[in-house]
Amino acid sequence: MRQTFSFVSVNSLHFFLIFLQAIDSNQHEVQLRVTAINGEYSEWKNGVSSVHQDLTANEGGIYEVCAIAKVGFHKLRMNLQLLTYVPNDIEKVALERHRDRTTQEAVEERINTLVTKIYQIIFHQRHASIGTVRDEMMQQSNEKFVSYFSCIQIVVIILVGVFQTYAIRKFFNVDEKRARI
């Protein structure tokens, strides 16, 4: 059994979500518990390879997170994720952002995004065309070498064919002056 402790600083009336996961292909029993500042324990949360716990901090301060995993004699890596948030503040920020943003600003932002994308497309198209032109010029400059090697290859193939034909005929050449069986 392996046990580890972490300490988290949380303000009062914050919600926090703790997620513990074993990073291993095997199934491990994991447990999670949070101790408040006043010494009050939360209940143990149990799970197989992962466990999570949602809590509300009634008072601000440092909370203790205790994680236990039942493993053999090998090492086990654990991933502990902690998210703290204040729902009222999140709602206020979202409402302010929504109110402050006018239709004109939204349209301007979209137009700027479209113009940026168009410039990116033009840049990538030019880059691709430059590469294509460069390849065509290289092919034209190497065209005579390709032609020469093609001619040499054709001559070699014809000579090999003639030689093979001559050799095969010599193997099966029958001298008519000699006696036949």
C-alpha positions in Angstrom: 0.0 0.0 0.0 1.4 3.4 -1.0 0.3 6.6 0.6 1.0 10.2 -0.4 0.0 13.6 0.9 -0.4 16.9 -1.0 -1.3 20.3 0.4 -3.6 22.7 -1.4 -4.2 26.4 -0.6 -7.9 27.3 -1.2 -9.9 30.4 -0.5 -13.2 30.3 1.3 -16.4 29.4 -0.6 -14.3 27.9 -3.4 -15.4 24.7 -5.1 -12.7 22.3 -5.8 -12.6 19.1 -7.8 -9.9 16.5 -7.1 -9.2 13.8 -9.6 -6.7 11.0 -8.9 -5.7 8.4 -11.6 -3.2 5.6 -11.6 -1.0 5.8 -14.7 -0.6 2.1 -15.4 -2.2 -0.6 -17.5 -3.0 -2.7 -14.4 -6.1 -2.2 -12.2 -5.3 -0.7 -8.8 -7.5 0.2 -6.0 -7.1 3.9 -5.2 -8.6 6.0 -2.4 -8.8 9.7 -1.8 -9.6 11.9 1.2 -9.4 15.6 2.0 -8.7 17.0 5.5 -10.0 20.5 6.2 -8.2 23.2 8.2 -10.3 22.5 11.3 -9.3 18.9 11.2 -12.6 17.7 9.7 -12.1 14.7 7.3 -14.1 14.1 4.2 -15.2 10.6 3.5 -12.9 8.2 1.7 -13.7 8.0 -2.0 -12.7 4.6 -3.5 -12.2 3.6 -7.1 -10.4 1.3 -9.4 -7.5 3.1 -11.2 -9.3 6.5 -10.8 -11.3 8.4 -8.2 -12.7 11.9 -8.0 -14.1 14.1 -5.2 -16.1 17.4 -5.4 -15.9 19.6 -2.3 -16.8 23.1 -1.2 -14.3 25.0 1.0 -16.2 26.6 3.9 -13.1 28.4 5.1 -9.9 29.5 3.4 -6.5 28.0 4.1 -4.4 24.9 3.3 -6.2 21.6 2.8 -4.5 18.2 3.0 -5.2 15.7 0.2 -4.4 12.1 1.1 -4.1 9.5 -1.7 -3.7 5.8 -1.2 -3.1 3.1 -3.8 -2.9 -0.6 -3.1 0.0 -2.0 -5.2 2.6 -4.7 -4.9 6.3 -4.1 -4.7 6.6 -2.1 -7.9 6.5 1.6 -8.4 3.2 3.3 -9.4 2.9 6.7 -11.0 -0.2 8.7 -10.0 -1.8 11.7 -11.7 -3.4 14.2 -9.3 -5.4 16.9 -10.9 -6.9 19.8 -8.8 -9.3 22.4 -10.0 -10.5 25.2 -7.8 -13.1 27.7 -8.9 -15.7 30.2 -7.6 -18.9 29.8 -9.6 -20.2 33.3 -8.9 -17.0 34.9 -10.2 -17.1 32.8 -13.3 -20.6 33.8 -14.0 -19.8 37.5 -13.4 -16.8 37.4 -15.8 -18.8 35.7 -18.5 -21.7 38.2 -18.2 -19.3 41.2 -18.3 -17.5 39.8 -21.3 -20.8 39.2 -23.1 -22.2 42.6 -22.2 -19.0 44.5 -23.1 -18.6 42.9 -26.5 -20.7 44.7 -29.2 -21.8 43.3 -32.5 -19.4 45.6 -34.3 -16.4 44.2 -32.4 -17.5 40.7 -33.0 -17.8 41.4 -36.8 -14.4 43.1 -36.8 -12.8 40.2 -35.1 -14.3 37.7 -37.6 -13.3 39.9 -40.5 -9.7 40.1 -39.1 -9.7 36.3 -38.7 -10.9 35.8 -42.3 -8.3 38.2 -43.7 -5.6 36.4 -41.7 -6.7 33.1 -43.1 -6.8 34.5 -46.7 -3.2 35.8 -46.3 -2.1 32.4 -45.0 -3.7 30.7 -48.0 -2.0 33.1 -50.4 1.4 32.6 -48.7 1.1 28.8 -48.8 -0.1 28.9 -52.4 2.9 31.1 -53.4 5.3 28.8 -51.5 3.9 25.8 -53.2 4.1 27.4 -56.7 7.7 28.4 -56.0 8.5 24.8 -55.2 6.8 23.6 -58.3 8.7 26.1 -60.5 11.9 25.1 -58.9 11.2 21.4 -59.6 10.3 22.1 -63.2 13.5 24.1 -63.8 15.5 21.2 -62.3 13.8 18.7 -64.5 14.5 20.9 -67.6 18.2 21.3 -66.7 18.6 17.6 -66.2 16.6 16.7 -69.3 19.7 16.0 -71.5 21.1 13.6 -68.8 17.9 11.7 -68.7 17.8 11.5 -72.5 21.4 10.3 -72.7 20.9 7.7 -70.1 17.7 6.5 -71.8 19.6 6.1 -75.1 22.4 4.2 -73.4 19.9 2.0 -71.7 18.1 1.2 -75.0 21.5 0.4 -76.7 22.5 -1.9 -73.8 19.2 -3.7 -73.9 19.4 -4.3 -77.7 23.0 -5.5 -77.4 22.2 -7.9 -74.6 19.2 -9.2 -76.6 21.4 -9.8 -79.6 24.1 -11.5 -77.6 21.6 -13.8 -75.8 20.0 -14.8 -79.1 23.5 -15.6 -80.6 24.5 -17.6 -77.5 21.3 -19.6 -77.5 21.6 -20.4 -81.2 25.2 -21.6 -80.7 24.0 -24.0 -77.9 21.5 -25.6 -80.3 23.6 -25.5 -83.5 23.8 -28.9 -85.1 26.6 -29.7 -87.5 25.1 -31.4 -90.5 28.5 -33.0 -91.6 28.6 -35.2 -88.5 26.6 -38.3 -88.1 23.2 -38.0 -86.5 21.6 -40.5 -84.3 
